[in-house]
């Protein structure tokens, strides 16, 4: 599937996952303030942030420079 995603789509997915991770982190902060010391919300925020980093890192990775072979 990675061959089908171009850089603009990867950038969109990466930005959406970063925004989602921030929103989940804020929601987890409110949960912690309510008295819940730990929940799966924190792990979901970390996983979505890692997914965003992977998508943003792959931008431009599909373009390989042409190397001329010496014969």
For each residue, the residues with C-beta under 8 A, 3 or more apart:
1: 4 5
2: 5 58
3: 62
4: 1
5: 1 2 9 10 13 58
6: 9 10
7: 10 11 59 60 62
8: 11 12
9: 5 6 12 13
10: 5 6 7 13 14 55 56 58 59
11: 7 8 14 15 55 56 59
12: 8 9 15 16
13: 5 9 10 16 17 52 55
14: 10 11 17 18 52 53 55 56 59
15: 11 12 18 19 52
16: 12 13 19 20 52
17: 13 14 20 21 48 49 51 52 55
18: 14 15 21 22 49 52
19: 15 16 22 23
20: 16 17 23 24 48
21: 17 18 24 25 45 46 48 49 52
22: 18 19 25 26 45
23: 19 20 26 27
24: 20 21 27 28 41 44 45 48
25: 21 22 28 29 42 45
26: 22 23 29 30
27: 23 24 30 31 41
28: 24 25 31 32 39 41 42 45
29: 25 26 32 33
30: 26 27 33 34
31: 27 28 34 36 39 41
32: 28 29 35 36 37
33: 29 30
34: 30 31
35: 32
36: 31 32 39
37: 32
38: 42
39: 28 31 36 42
40: 43 44
41: 24 27 28 31 44 45
42: 25 28 38 39 45 46
43: 40 46 47
44: 24 40 41 47 48
45: 21 22 24 25 28 41 42 48 49
46: 21 42 43 49 50
47: 43 44 50 51
48: 17 20 21 24 44 45 51 52
49: 17 18 21 45 46 52 53
50: 46 47 53 54
51: 17 47 48 54 55
52: 13 14 15 16 17 18 21 48 49 55 56
53: 14 49 50 56 57
54: 50 51 57 58
55: 10 11 13 14 17 51 52 58 59
56: 10 11 14 52 53 59
57: 53 54 61
58: 2 5 10 54 55 61 62
59: 7 10 11 14 55 56
60: 7 63
61: 57 58
62: 3 7 58
63: 60
64:
65:
66:
67:
68:
69:
70:
71:
